[in-house]
Amino acid sequence: MKLTKRIGFWFLAGGLVVSLLLAGVVSSLASSSPDGLEHAAQRGCAVDADGEIVAGSCLAQQEREHDLAGGWFADYGVRGLDNDWLATGLAGVVGVLVTFAVGGGLFWLVRRRRPAGE
Amino acid sequence: MDGLALHIADGVIETPVAAGFAALAVAVVVVCLARGRRALDDRLAPMAGLVAAFVFAAQMLNFPVLPGVSGHLVGGALAALLVGPWVAALCVSVVLVVQALVFADGGLSALGLNITNMALVGTAAAYLVIVVLLRVLPRTLAGLAVTAFAASMISVVVAALAFVGEYWVGGGVELRAGLGEVTGVMAGVHALIGIGEGLITAVTVVTVARVRPDLVYALRGARPASTTAPAPVTGGSVE
């Protein structure tokens, strides 16, 4: 098999489009139930309708609010945007682009350079 | 959509212990960076960026596992199959840092704990399974799919148990029910999440292997060994 040296534009573009669709559109269909860790962390505690712990003994008891809870995209929303579907989608798109830029940029910077002329 | 997706929040683990794990995480990430550089070339670097972006997207997709309980992909096994273990740990770390800083998901003081569980322990567990299974299973797409499924499932459960270990060392609350019960719940729920993770990982990796087998790190150097068994992985279109 001939080894392709490059990832190729179409594979990269296709992969990004799939990621953007998953984070930007499909994410609104995601389950909003507590996830595995949250579930385990709340075991043993009584939780009210808002998800606040009211009694008992459990892992999540001393949990603090996130230091950046007031941030623009906190909790995968957009500050000031009340439409959940739009906010989640927009946050997802931002997340995919930021992750690709930060990750791709970092990996590109530290990559092993080919000798000139190859 | 609520945050806190398999990610430890601030305050759950006592600060000195969280700080210790942060130092450990930084040290191991530096090692991963040094080892990963050897593999990162003009082709793998953008691929690794794409894998990180895909893992971020997939982590937003919580699927139900029990009534009232959900889970989502962690991505260590997927990344290890596609870009190799060292770069995979870096990919998941990048995702966790972006989530903590931009989306307030996973506490800032807990970032070291989350990187240790999901990016380092989860990926290492996945890679061990991958190495063993790729050696014993036939080098077919089915073999790759089984490897992806098993590696994902084991990786998620081991990552969940790593959290229990962290809690055992520095948990903030003395549990009335004891840590044994939490261990059982964490392992059980994450085994179910692991099934979902396994399916997503298998479908994704097999799809990439069909389209561009040269971009699947786990299949590198696999060609010569496939003389006895049919190897449809080489049958995909190649540029």
Interface residues (C-beta under 8 A of the other chain):
Chain A: M1 K2 L3 T4 K5 R6 I7 G8 F11 L12 G15 L16 V18 S19 L20 L22 A23 V26 S27 A30 S31 S32 S33 P34 D35 G36 L37 E38 H39 A40 A41 R43 G44 G51 G56 S57 C58 L59 A60 Q61 Q62 E63 R64 E65 H66 D67 L68 A69 G71 W72 F73 A74 D75 Y76 G77 D84 T88 A91 G92 V94 G95 V96 L97 V98 T99 F100 A101 V102 G103 G104 G105 L106 F107 W108 V110 R111 R112 R114
Chain B: M1 D2 G3 L4 A5 L6 H7 I8 A9 D10 G11 V12 L33 G36 R37 R38 A39 L40 D41 D42 R43 L44 A45 P46 M47 A48 G49 L50 V51 A52 A53 F54 V55 F56 A57 A58 M60 L61 N62 F63 P64 V65 L66 G68 V69 S70 G71 H72 V87 L90 C91 V94 V95 V97 V98 Q99 A100 L101 V102 F103 A104 D105 G107 L108 A160 F163 Y167 G171 G172 V173 E174 L175 R176 A177 E181 V182 V185 M186 V189 H190 L192 I193 V211 R212 P213 D214 L215 R223 T234 V238 E239
